[in-house]
Amino acid sequence: MLRSILRAAAAATSRHQPYNRNPSPILSFTSNYSAKTTKSAVKKAPKKGKSKGDGKANDDPSASAASDDLDAALFDDKSRARRLAAEENDHSLDVGPNGRPLFTSASSLSQLTRKDAGTYFKFNMEGLNEALPEGLPLGMVKEFEDSMRSALLVRQNFLDLRDNFRRVVDPSLLSPAGSNIRKQIVLDGPVNSGKSIALAMLVHWARDEGWLVFYVPSGRRWTHGGFFYKNAETGLWDTPVQAEDVLRDFLKYNETRLRQLPCQLSDPIPLGEGVGVRMKKGADSMMMPEGSTLYDLIDTGIKHTHAAVGVVVRLRKELSLVKDIPVLFAIDQYNNWFTFSEFEEPVTVRSTRPIHARELAMVKAFRSMMHDDMMVGAFSHSTAVGKLRQDLPDVPLGARVNFPRYNLDEAASVFHYYLRQRLIRREAFSEDAWKKVYYLSNGNGAEMRWLVPLMR
């Protein structure tokens, strides 16, 4: 069976030409903008029909086979979608390992208990996009697309993460024996272990609970792309393009609550360069009017590009002073804040110095976990920033928590779910077959999902 999978995978690979992804960012010294990667020149495929040389028809059997495979794949997807729609209300198919229910009956992430671990939770896409307007993790989107259903596995690791912060807010809740309550957590683990999905689900749950959540779905965006310059007053590098995006994203879900929270700091907000414009003449700071709310503060940063970075830095301080409601900072791709950014500083006419993420004003304001606020960061090894040392600066000892890939029990639920969603042919499904795929992929969720259609 394993040999059949590998043969099928090799055949699929040979049908598709590899895409060369080898762009290298190049700094423009004159404009201080991060350069856009240039598109590779792509040769157009020859048109079918007669060639100019001999006038004979071009009958390429490999091209014809590829076209047939594409047509078959499209047909299979459409057919599968029709079958799943027809089976939507057939609950006799919703059977997981050992005959247990495949889907949980819980209507919200708050209602999930340990008994629901190993089952699937169904999301309403409209509600999910409303709860996470900053964007969904790529792994979550890919899972929904391939399975043709907006559902995710309830993992014990997520329940432990959720309950940890639940106990931080309500210490009266009993903790399991031997467990430690942490206000700051860094999710670490191998690639495709589900860290970003767990973080997004935590944000969804916290917002359902009425918390104020500062969610950054892509920490890498803070260190790559856009205009940057060195602020002479602070000695740090300002990135006003990212600052404006951060402020707009934070307003998408929290606008109503932010209108009710007053600003508690009265210090002037430093001004800098705007996007494509120099500093204002005769003004290096601005004051917020008395009685301003956090919404007014953020709106100022959006309308006045000179103040965007200063407002983001001030917002971090203001959020730490909010005591009426729980505040959670959730940063995905957190590891990008511990390595070099895309930006470079000219040193001589022919040399540059890479700028570290800690030298960026926004990153410096948000990166540290050496405080009393609730904060969780997730490493994203798919961004390939290199291996980081165990004891990270600005991170408390013991904050890093290993988030593993699927174990055997979780994999059993995953394969039964893919069987339910017709990613696996029923005649090819067996315990021996799915265990071979599990061990072949080493519990990697993305690889498992890619391999299951090849089961024979």
N, C-alpha and C positions, 0 to 999 in steps of 0.2 A: 504493500500500500504506500509506504514511504517513498519507494522507488518511483511509483506512478506519479506522486505529487511532484517530485523533483523533475521528472521528465516533462510534465505539463508546465511546470514553472519555466524550464529552459526553453520550451517551445514558445511560451508567451513572451519571454524576454527577447528571443530572436526576431519576433515579429515587430518589435518596436525599437526604433533607433534611439540610442541614449541622447539625452539633452545635456549639452555641455554647460554646466553652471560654474564658470570660473571668472566672475567679474571681480575687478579689484578697484576699490574706491580711490580716486585721485583727487587730491586737495587742490583747490584753486586759490593760490596765495593772494590774488588781487582782490577777490570778493569776499573771502571768508565764508563761503557757502560750501557745504559738503557736496562733492561732485556726484552727479547722477551716473550710474553705470550705463555704458553705451550698449546698445543692442547689437548682437552679433549679426553679421550679414548672413542671410539665409538664402540659399539657392532655391529658385523655384523649380518645382518638379516638372518634368517635360509633359506637355499635353499629350493626351491619348490621341491616337490616329496615325496618319502617315508622317514618316520622318522626311526631312528635306533631302537626305542623302540618296536613298534607294527607292523612296516612294512606297515602301511596304508598310503595312500596319504594324504597330508596335504592340505585340502580344507578350506582356510580361506576366508570367504565371505567378510570381511572388506578389506582384501588385494586385492581381485578381484575387489571390487567396486572402490577402490582407483586407481587401474590400469586402469579401464574403464574411470574414470573421467579424468585421465591424458591423455589418448588417445583422449578423446573428446575435451579436452582443446587444445591439439596440432592441432587437425583437425580444430577446430574453428578458431585458429590463422592463419592457412594456408589459410583457406577459406576466412577469412576476408581480408587478404593481397591481395588475388587474386581479390576480389570484389573492393577493394580500387584502385588497379591498373587499373581495367577496367573503373572505374568511375573518373579517374584522370582529364580528360578533359571535364567532364560533369558539366559545371558551373551552371546549373540549381539547383544543390544541394548545392551550396555555398551561402546559405541564412542564415542570422543571425536573431536576434530578430526584430520583426516588419518589416520583409521583407528587412532589410538593408543588404548590402554586408557583407559577413562573413570575407573576406580577404581584406586587404588594397592593393591599387595599388602602394604604395610607394616602390621604389627599394632599398632604403637604410634607415638606422636608422636616418640619418640626415634629410631626407625628411618628416619624420613623423610630423604631426600637431595634434592639439587638436581634429580635426574632425576624426582622425584615432583611437582615444581612443575607446576601446571596440571591435576593429577588430583584426584579427590575421596577424602577419607579418611572411612571409615565409623566412626561412634561407636556404642558400646553404651550405651543410655540409662541403664541401671542403673549402669554404671561411671562414666558422665559425671556423673550426679547425686551419686554417692559422692565423686568427685574435686572437685566444686564444690558442696558443700552450702550455701554462702552464697547460691547462686542463679545462674541462667544469664542472660546478657545478653539483652535483649528481641529484638535483631536475630537472635540465634542461634535463639531459640524460634520467631520468625516464619518463619525460613527452613525449619526442620524441619516446621512446620505446613503451609506452602504447598507444599513439595516432597513431603510425605508420606514423608520418609526422613531419618534422623538422620545426615547427611553434610555435610561442609564442604569447600570448595575449599582445596587446599594452595597457599598463595601464597608467592612468593619473599621477600616482605617479612617474613612470619612466620618463615621459615627463617633469615633474617638476624638477626632479633631473638633467636630461640632460640640460635643459634650464638654470638652476642655474649656472652650470659651463660654459656654453656657454656665459653667461653674464659676468662672472668673466673675461674671456679673451677679450670679446668685450663689454665694458660698454655702447657703443652707442645703444645697443639693449634695447628696452623698457621693463620694468618690470611690471608685473601685480600690480594693486593697493594693497598695504598692504603686499607685499612680500619682504623678506629680502634676499640679496645675501650673501651667505656663502662660504668661501674658505675651511672650514673644516666642514664635516658632518659625523655623526655617524647614520647609519640606525638601528633602534631598532624596535621591534615589536614581536608579538607572533610567535611561531614555525610554519613553513610552510606558511609564508605570502609572500614569494617570494623575500626576501632581496638579497640572493646570486645571483639569476637570474637577478635582476635589476642591481646589481653591475657588473656582467659579460657583460650585454648589454651596460652599460655605458663605460666599457673598450673598447668594440668593436667599439662603436661610436667614442670615443676619438682617437683611432688608425686610424680609417677611416679619421678623420679630420687632421691627421698628427702629433698628439701629441706624446710625449714620456711618456709612461705609465709604472710605476713600479707596476706590478700586483702580488699580493700574494693570490692565490686561497685558501690556507689553512694556516691560522696563527697558527693553532694547531701544524703543523709540525715543527714550530720553537721551540716549548716547549716540544716536545715528541720525544723520540727515538734517537739513535746514541751516539757517543762518546762525552763526556763533561769533562771539567777540569777547575780549577780555575786559572786565569791568575794572577800571583803575581804582575805584574806591574800595572794592572788596578783595581784589586780586584773584577773583574766581571768574570762570567763563560762563557767560549768560547765553541762554538758548531761547529767545522769545517766541519762536515758532512753536516749539514743544510746550512752552508755558501757556500759550493761548489754547492749544488743543487740550491740555490737562484741565484748564478751567472750564472749558465748554463741556467736556466729558463729565466732570463732577456735578455740573448743573443738571444734566439730563435726568437723573433720578431724584436728586436731593433738593430741587429748587424750593418746593413747598416748605420743607423743614428749615432750610437755610434762611428763609425770610423771617423765621421766628427766633433765630439765634442772634443776639446782639454781639457786636465786636467788643472785645474786652481790652484790647491794646490801643493805645493812643499815640504810639511813636510814629513819626513820619515814614512813609514808604519810599525807599530810594528809587529813583528813575534811572533808566539806562537808555541804550539805543533801541530803536524800534526795528521792525522788520523792514530792512532796506532804507531806513532813515537814520540820520544822526541824532545825537542827544539834543533835547530842547535847550535853547539858549536861555540862560538866566534862571534855570530851574533844575535842581538836582534831587528834589524830593517833593512829595505831596502829602497832604493830610486828608484823612477821611472825616467827613462831617460828623458832628456829634449825633448820636442816636443811630448810626449806621448799623446795618445787619451784615451777616456773612454773605448774604446774597448781594448786597451793595458793594462789598469788597471785591467779590469775584466779577461782578458786572463791570467794575472800574478797570480791572485787569484785562477784560475782553475788549472794552471800548478804547482803551488807551494802551497801545502796544508798548509804549515806553515803560509802563508800569507792570507789565505782565509777569516778568520774573520776580520782581519785588513782591507782588501780590501772592504768588505761589509760595514763596518763602514765608511771608506773613501768615498765610493760611495754615501752614503746618503748625505754627505757634498758637494760632487761635483754636485749632481743633484740639490741641492738648489741654486747653482750658475749659472745654465743654464738659459739664458734669451732669446736666439734666438727663441726657440720654447716653447710652453706650456708643463709643466711637471705635471703629476698627479700621486699621490700615492694612490693605491686602495688595501685595505687589507680586505679580507674576514676572518671570524672567529676571528674578532678583539678582541672580549671579552676574548679570551684565553690569551691575553697579560696583563690581569688585575687580574690574579689569580695565583695559584701555578703551577709550571711546574711538569713534571714527575720525574725530577731529585731530588736527595737527597744527602746531604752532611753528611758524617760520623762525629758524635760528640764524641761518646765513642765507645767502642768495641761493645756495644749492642744497640746503639741508633743512630738515624739519624735526620737531620733537613731538612724539605722540602725547596726547593729552589724556590723563587718567580720568576715569569717571568721577573720582572723589574731588576733582578740581572743578566740576560743574556745579554751579550754585544750587540748582534744583536737586540734584542727586545728594549733595552734601546735606541739604536740609531734611531729606526724607530717609536717607539710608540707615542711619543709626537706630539700633534697637536698645541702646543703653538709656532707657527711660521707663516710665511706669504705664505707658499706653499699651493697648492691645494691638499687636502687629503680627502679621504672618506673611512670610515671603516664600515663593516657590521657585526652585531652580528649574531652568529649562535647558537641558543638555542638548536639545536639538539646535540651539543657537551656537553651539560649539565655541565657547569662549575659553576653553582650556580647563585643566584641572585646578581647583582651588584648594588651598590648604585647609586643614580641619578647623583650626582656630582663626576665625575671620575677625578682622578689626570691626569694631562697633557692633559686634554680635555677642550676646552673653554665652558663657560656656554652658553646654547642654541644650542649647536652643535648637540645634539641628536634629531633626527627626527623620529616620529612614522611612521612605514610602515605597514599599516593594511592588513588584509586578504581581500579576494574578497568581494565587496559589492554586492547588489542584481542585479544591472545592469550588472556588470562584470560577475557575475555568469550566467546570462541569455546567454551571449555570449559564455561562457565556455561550457554550456550544449548543445547549438546548435552546437558548434564545435565538441563535442564528439558524437553528433548524426550524424554529417557529416562523422566522422571517424568510425562509426559503433561500438562505444563502448556502445551505447544505442540502443536497438531494437526500430524501428520506431513505432510499435504497442504499446509499453509501454511508449512512450514519450508524456508528456503533461505538461502544465505549473504547474498544481497542484503537479504532481509527482516530477519534478525537484526542486520545491521550498521546498518540504519536505526533499529531500536529502540535499539541501543547509542549511536549518536550523538545520538538524540533525548533520551536520559536522561543523556548525558554521563558514562557509566560508573557512575552511581548504582545500587548494587545493589538497593536497595529499589524504585526506580522501574522498573528492568528487570524485576524479578519481577512487578510489578503490570501491566506492559504486555504481557508475552509472551502471556497468554491472549487478548489482543485482536488478535493478528497474523492478517492475512487474506491 
